[in-house]
Amino acid sequence: MRIAIIGGTGVYDPAILSDVRTRTVVTPYGLAVINTGIYNGMEVGFMARHGAGHALPPHKVNYRANIWALREIGVERILATAAVGSCRREVEPGSMVLVDQFLDFTKSRPSTFFEGGEGGVVHTDMTEPYCPELRQILYDAANELGIPARNGGVYVCTEGPRFETPAEIRMFGMLGGDVVGMTSVPEVVLARELGMCYATIAMVTNYGAGISPAPLSHQEVLDFMSANVANLRRLLMTAVGRIPAERHCHCAVSS
Ligand code: HPA
């Protein structure tokens, strides 16, 4: 299997796949659960980042086990979804951002496979953290489907699980952040470390604190996602069908 989807908030089931089977993969970092199924004659993996019942908060997700397990079963390309808030007025709720950069504001997460010792000291290049080839495929597919999407954007990853203060959202905007979420780091970093292609469709569910006039709630994010998940699914599956067998990017050269 070469392609897998990591479903974020609001995307919990592999409904788009047929003949779904569940596999538990043992990794050096713990167990990971992957659903595998068929789409268009192709075997595709699906993983719910927060677990089937959204039981895991962003800082407790076992990112290392998840990415390791996907690589272990042969996955080279990952399409991930993420619910995000917007750091600027022009990036409107309901739109999608195909992110190409991140700013890392996480604090307490194991964020590398390379811990020194026998594994050696490795500093992985992050010039292009998100795969440009997958991003272009997603962008073309979004345009054809009439789904509003931006080709590129800066994802600010916070530690969570709390939402941000208005001062933080203001700061993130000044620093060049477009959207804010809690999961892309270290997921994208770990994929880069293993030479896998990784792309994120960030679905803007709300304006960040302070831009939004009302207090934020997780329920509001969940409600927004369930109202908009159909478009996300259409985009994912159109893109999956178009990923060529050969990779034309530099993602495989990991460090
Ligand atoms: N902040 C952080 N994460 C989020 C938000 C937000 O406003 N909306 C959805 N995920």
Boltz pocket constraint, residues with backbone or C-beta under 6 A from the ligand:
constraints:
  - pocket:
      binder: B
      contacts: [[A, 83], [A, 84], [A, 85], [A, 86], [A, 162], [A, 163], [A, 164], [A, 180], [A, 181], [A, 182], [A, 203], [A, 205], [A, 206], [A, 207], [A, 208], [A, 209], [A, 216], [A, 221]]
      max_distance: 6.0
